[in-house]
Structure formats: C-alpha cells, structure tokens
C-alpha cells in the first residue's frame, strides 16, 4: 500500500509550500505531491519543515578513523602530502571487518547530519600485502553492506588506481592496496553490477586522479559500456599536483582532461581547487559537477575553488565530506559560502536571481549532488526517491520564520541538532535525532579504531 507523509511546510521544486501531502509506494518512490491539502487519515505528520535529503557526493569512509588525529604541528611544511603519509599508515592496517564497522558508523552520523545518500569513492581494494582477496570485490561489498545496515543510499565508485604518478609511474609501497589493471578493474565492475541494482544503489566509474591513470586507461574504461553511469575523478586539488602535471604534459590537470577526454554531465570533478578562468568556463559548459568538500579542503590547506565565477558561468555544484573531519550539511554549505566571503572580502557571494544565499546553496547542491550520484533524489517530486529531512519546528530559531529564512536559520545559525527526522527511500532511519543502531555501531567503530590507531 502507498504510504503518506503530511508536512506543515515543505521545500518543493517550485518553492516552499504549506500543508503538503507526500505519498510514496512500497519501493520508496514518490507517487504524489500535493500542497494546500488536508492531512489524510493515517498519514505521518511531520513536526517541522520538510526538505529533500542532501546527497554527499564524496566520501572515503575509512578515513573517518583518523579524523581529528592529524592536527599536530610536527612539520613546518605540513600539507596534504604529509597528511597523506599518515593516511597510508592507517591503510596498511585495516581489515575488511574494520572497514565495514568504520563505514557503518560513519554513514549513521551522515544521516543524522542531513545526508540521505553518499558517493563512496572507494580505492582500498586488496589485502595488507597488496594481493587480491578471494573475492576481489570484498572491500567494495563491505562498504555496500555498511550502507545497507545504516540505511543510507549509496553510489559505489570503485576506483581505478594504476600508477603512482603522472605518466604511468610505478606505485609506491604505500599504494599497494589500491592498484588494479584496467582488466581487473572492469571485472570488478562487472561483479558489482548486480549488487548495485537494488533501489537506493548505483554503480559508477571512478579514476583516482590523473596521477593514477593514463589517457589510454581512461578511454578503455569509458569505452567498455554505453550506459550512463556516473564518472568521478580527483583533479587539481593541490598546487603541487598542478605543477607536476605541467612538468609532465605542459598542461594543467583540468586543461589536460578536457583536451583528452569527452567530459559531460556524467562527470563529477572532485575539488578542482586550482581552476583558472578558461578551466572554469570549460567545466561549466560541459555541465560536469564540481564536487566541493569545504571542510576537508580547509583542513588539508588545499585552497579555495573559484565558486563565484563558476556559478556565474552556469556551473553545477555539490558537496561531500571527503575525509570526514565534519559530517554536517550545515558545515559544508556554510563554509562553501564563507570561503568565498573570505576570498572576495564581501558578504553573500553565492546566490541566484532570488538573492537568498541559503536557499540557493541548498537547492543547487541538492540538485548537483543528485546528478553526481546518478540517483533520482535532490527534490521532493514524483518519480524521485522519498528522501526527506525534517527540521525541528519547535526549535526557537525556527519557530517564527518562513520560506528560505528557514534555511538561513539552519545553515547560518544552526547545528546538526536541528535535524529531527530523516527518511531514506520511504523508511524513517533517524527519528527524534536518533538512529536505532547508533549505540551498537558506535561500539563496533570504537573497537575498530582502537585496534588500528
């Protein structure tokens, strides 16, 4: 039987509406949205504003184990690259059980922060010695199982990581657990296709970076199927990466990509921090999504993506939590805007013709994230998955505001605790701010982290 939610106020594709009926079928797909209606008998009545769930378009789940533990100034030249050395030490210890326990608790925290689906950029494939498990997709399946147990939607992005530097350099010892050939990668994709065919799941292609793959390898993967699966890649995150790419090819990373590969709306370019004016225009024209992770980019000292210019050029954006120093829609969107304010020394930088920053940030990133995940979400609309976030209507900051000021209060004056209930695919996974599995999952996470840190 269809199920029904009744919202006192909800953010719909054409704006805010009152007295909204949201009906969805047994698969969790929305089949009716009606505003100005009476509450039907048996409907679940929400106790606050209802928003479409936010996609998280970039995650390395295992990195949650070290979040907050690298904030020690032991090197005066500390950077992404010294942080990466610490990350490699963690990689050298993790078992499949530990990866699942870390991801499961991570995904629960994501749900509590307002995310309803995640793109898992997954490159930890092999055993401690770099050999394939009996099932080469063992680690990927552990991540899928963690998402199932938490109740979050997932786009699984098994990563092709073949080399240790531009031009096909040999990988380092610390990268041994990541490495695949094109053939082994495509076999992994084939083996995971059925696992990702269920509702709330999607499979995508993923290239770690231009440091880790060659042009021929990218083209071989892209030519292996004609379907529309999403495609993700790290690009131009660090200035050293840009300098190394220039030394190798005479082109900057984004320039090289657009010169050598047909980039379109299936693509999500993660970070793209160091994009120049011509690259910004190329990205926007291609309709690729810029995958921005403001809290991680700040934590690693990456720099600031030119978001104002990109938005003005018609670019599409989405947010991710990346290394998971924060698991909050609020913090990612707030710092996306604040970074641009600091860069330009002006207020209210990211907006559309409506001029409301919070309203633009939420709508644009929900839409861009849905595009990047290749999932029907990001808006409360017929045919989309019933992914809903209910804010606490009794919170003093929300009690007397309407329209986009609701989002303004939450994103610029609020915290995660304003998230009251979360639905994914028609199922309530967070109610009254709590997830039913958070205590047990937290214990398993703590045990896993204690064993490896």
Long-range contacts (C-beta under 8 A, 24 or more apart in sequence): 1-26, 2-26, 2-31, 2-32, 3-44, 3-426, 4-40, 4-42, 4-43, 4-44, 5-43, 5-44, 5-46, 5-50, 5-386, 5-388, 5-423, 6-37, 6-39, 6-40, 6-43, 6-44, 6-45, 6-46, 7-46, 7-49, 7-50, 7-390, 8-46, 8-48, 8-49, 8-393, 9-49, 9-50, 9-402, 9-406, 10-35, 10-49, 10-50, 10-51, 10-380, 11-49, 11-50, 11-51, 11-52, 11-362, 11-363, 11-380, 11-407, 12-379, 12-380, 12-381, 13-379, 13-380, 13-381, 15-403, 16-402, 16-403, 16-404, 16-406, 20-50, 20-380, 22-50, 22-380, 22-386, 22-388, 24-386, 24-426, 25-426, 26-426, 27-199, 27-425, 27-426, 28-199, 28-200, 28-385, 28-386, 28-424, 28-425, 28-426, 28-427, 29-199, 29-376, 29-383, 29-384, 29-385, 29-386, 29-426, 30-380, 30-381, 30-382, 30-383, 30-384, 30-385, 30-386, 31-382, 32-382, 33-380, 33-381, 33-382, 46-388, 46-390, 46-393, 46-421, 47-390, 47-392, 47-393, 47-394, 47-420, 47-421, 48-390, 48-391, 48-392, 48-393, 48-394, 48-395, 48-398, 48-420, 49-390, 49-391, 49-393, 49-398, 49-406, 50-380, 50-388, 50-389, 50-390, 50-391, 51-114, 51-362, 51-380, 51-388, 51-389, 51-390, 51-391, 51-407, 52-366, 52-377, 52-378, 52-379, 52-380, 52-384, 52-387, 52-388, 52-389, 53-114, 53-115, 53-116, 53-117, 53-366, 53-377, 53-378, 53-387, 53-388, 53-389, 53-422, 53-423, 53-424, 54-114, 54-115, 54-116, 54-319, 54-329, 54-362, 54-365, 54-366, 54-369, 54-378, 54-389, 55-115, 55-116, 55-117, 55-118, 55-119, 55-318, 55-366, 55-369, 55-370, 55-372, 55-373, 55-375, 55-377, 55-378, 56-110, 56-115, 56-117, 56-118, 56-119, 56-319, 56-320, 56-321, 56-369, 57-119, 57-232, 57-268, 57-289, 57-291, 57-318, 57-319, 57-320, 57-368, 57-369, 57-372, 57-373, 58-119, 58-121, 58-232, 58-268, 58-270, 58-291, 58-293, 58-320, 58-321, 58-322, 59-106, 59-110, 59-118, 59-119, 59-120, 59-121, 59-320, 59-321, 59-322, 59-324, 60-120, 60-121, 60-122, 60-123, 60-322, 60-323, 60-324, 61-99, 61-102, 61-103, 61-106, 61-107, 61-120, 61-122, 61-143, 61-146, 61-324, 62-90, 62-91, 62-94, 62-99, 62-102, 62-103, 62-124, 63-87, 63-90, 63-322, 63-323, 63-324, 64-102, 64-103, 64-105, 64-106, 64-323, 64-324, 65-90, 65-94, 65-98, 65-102, 65-448, 65-449, 65-452, 65-453, 66-90, 66-323, 66-453, 67-323, 67-324, 67-325, 68-325, 69-453, 78-301, 79-238, 79-240, 79-300, 79-301, 80-237, 80-238, 80-240, 80-300, 80-301, 80-302, 81-238, 81-240, 83-300, 85-174, 88-174, 88-175, 90-452, 90-453, 91-124, 91-174, 91-177, 92-128, 92-174, 92-177, 93-128, 93-451, 93-452, 94-124, 94-452, 96-133, 96-138, 96-139, 96-142, 97-142, 97-448, 98-448, 98-451, 98-452, 99-124, 99-139, 99-142, 99-143, 99-146, 100-142, 100-143, 100-145, 100-146, 101-146, 101-441, 101-444, 101-445, 101-447, 101-448, 102-445, 102-448, 102-449, 103-142, 103-143, 103-146, 103-147, 104-146, 104-149, 104-150, 104-437, 104-441, 104-444, 104-445, 105-438, 105-441, 105-442, 105-444, 105-445, 106-146, 106-324, 106-327, 106-445, 107-146, 107-147, 107-150, 107-152, 108-150, 108-435, 108-437, 108-438, 108-441, 109-327, 110-150, 110-152, 110-321, 110-327, 111-150, 111-151, 111-152, 111-422, 111-424, 111-429, 111-430, 111-435, 112-327, 112-416, 112-419, 112-422, 112-430, 112-433, 112-434, 112-435, 112-438, 113-327, 113-328, 113-329, 113-330, 113-416, 113-419, 114-328, 114-329, 114-330, 114-389, 114-416, 114-419, 114-422, 115-152, 115-321, 115-327, 115-329, 116-152, 116-153, 116-377, 116-387, 116-388, 116-389, 116-422, 116-423, 116-424, 117-152, 117-153, 117-154, 117-155, 117-200, 117-369, 117-373, 117-375, 117-377, 117-387, 117-424, 118-147, 118-152, 118-153, 118-154, 118-155, 119-154, 119-155, 119-157, 119-204, 119-230, 119-232, 119-268, 119-320, 119-372, 119-373, 120-147, 120-154, 120-155, 120-156, 120-157, 121-157, 121-159, 121-206, 121-232, 121-234, 121-270, 122-156, 122-157, 122-158, 122-159, 122-206, 123-158, 123-159, 123-161, 123-178, 123-206, 123-208, 124-177, 124-178, 125-158, 125-159, 125-177, 125-178, 125-179, 125-180, 125-188, 126-176, 126-177, 126-178, 126-179, 127-177, 128-177, 129-176, 130-176, 130-177, 130-179, 132-184, 135-191, 136-184, 136-187, 136-188, 136-191, 137-188, 137-191, 137-192, 137-195, 140-188, 140-192, 141-192, 141-195, 144-192, 144-195, 144-196, 144-201, 147-201, 149-437, 149-441, 150-429, 150-435, 150-437, 150-441, 151-424, 151-427, 151-429, 151-435, 152-424, 152-429, 153-200, 153-201, 153-373, 153-375, 153-377, 153-385, 153-387, 153-424, 153-425, 154-200, 154-201, 154-202, 155-201, 155-202, 155-203, 155-204, 155-230, 155-372, 155-373, 155-374, 155-375, 156-192, 156-195, 156-196, 156-201, 156-202, 156-203, 156-204, 157-204, 157-205, 157-206, 157-230, 157-232, 158-185, 158-188, 158-189, 158-192, 158-203, 158-206, 159-206, 159-207, 159-208, 160-185, 160-205, 160-206, 160-207, 160-208, 160-212, 160-213, 160-217, 160-221, 161-208, 161-212, 161-213, 162-212, 162-213, 162-214, 162-217, 163-211, 163-212, 163-213, 163-214, 164-211, 164-212, 165-211, 165-244, 166-210, 166-211, 166-244, 166-245, 166-247, 166-248, 166-249, 167-214, 167-248, 168-214, 178-208, 178-212, 182-217, 182-220, 182-221, 185-221, 186-221, 186-224, 189-224, 199-385, 199-425, 200-375, 200-385, 200-424, 200-425, 202-229, 202-230, 202-373, 202-374, 202-375, 203-229, 204-229, 204-230, 204-231, 204-232, 204-374, 205-229, 205-230, 205-231, 205-232, 206-231, 206-232, 206-233, 207-231, 207-232, 207-233, 208-233, 208-234, 209-233, 209-234, 209-235, 209-237, 209-241, 210-235, 210-245, 210-253, 210-256, 210-257, 211-241, 211-244, 215-260, 215-261, 218-260, 218-261, 219-261, 222-261, 222-262, 228-266, 228-374, 229-266, 229-374, 230-266, 230-267, 230-268, 230-372, 230-373, 230-374, 231-266, 231-267, 231-268, 232-267, 232-268, 232-270, 232-291, 232-372, 233-257, 233-267, 233-268, 233-269, 233-270, 234-270, 234-271, 235-269, 235-270, 235-271, 235-272, 236-271, 236-272, 236-273, 236-274, 236-275, 236-279, 237-270, 237-271, 237-272, 237-273, 237-274, 237-297, 237-302, 238-273, 238-274, 238-302, 238-303, 239-274, 239-303, 241-274, 242-274, 252-276, 252-279, 254-279, 254-282, 254-283, 255-279, 255-282, 258-282, 258-286, 263-288, 264-288, 265-289, 265-316, 265-371, 266-374, 268-318, 268-371, 268-372, 270-320, 271-297, 271-302, 271-305, 272-305, 273-297, 273-302, 273-303, 273-304, 273-305, 274-303, 275-305, 275-306, 275-310, 277-309, 280-306, 280-309, 280-310, 280-313, 280-315, 281-313, 283-310, 283-315, 284-310, 284-313, 284-314, 284-315, 284-316, 285-313, 285-314, 287-316, 288-316, 289-316, 289-317, 289-318, 289-368, 289-369, 289-371, 289-372, 290-315, 290-316, 290-317, 290-318, 290-368, 291-318, 291-319, 291-320, 291-372, 292-317, 292-318, 292-319, 292-320, 292-332, 292-336, 293-319, 293-320, 293-321, 293-322, 293-323, 293-332, 294-319, 294-331, 294-332, 294-335, 294-336, 294-339, 295-321, 295-322, 295-325, 295-326, 295-331, 295-332, 295-335, 296-320, 296-321, 296-322, 296-323, 296-324, 296-325, 297-322, 298-335, 298-339, 299-323, 299-325, 304-339, 304-340, 304-342, 304-343, 307-336, 307-339, 307-340, 307-349, 307-350, 308-340, 308-343, 308-344, 308-349, 308-350, 311-350, 311-364, 316-364, 316-367, 316-368, 316-371, 317-364, 317-365, 317-368, 318-365, 318-368, 318-369, 318-371, 318-372, 319-365, 319-369, 327-416, 328-415, 328-416, 329-411, 330-410, 330-411, 330-414, 330-415, 330-416, 330-418, 333-358, 333-361, 333-362, 333-365, 333-411, 334-411, 334-412, 336-361, 336-365, 337-361, 354-404, 356-404, 356-407, 356-408, 357-408, 357-412, 358-404, 358-407, 358-408, 358-410, 358-411, 358-412, 359-403, 359-404, 359-407, 359-408, 361-407, 361-411, 362-407, 362-411, 385-424, 385-425, 385-426, 386-423, 386-425, 386-426, 387-423, 387-424, 387-425, 388-421, 388-422, 388-423, 389-419, 389-421, 389-422, 389-423, 390-419, 390-420, 390-421, 390-422, 390-423, 391-418, 391-419, 391-420, 392-417, 392-418, 392-419, 392-420, 393-420
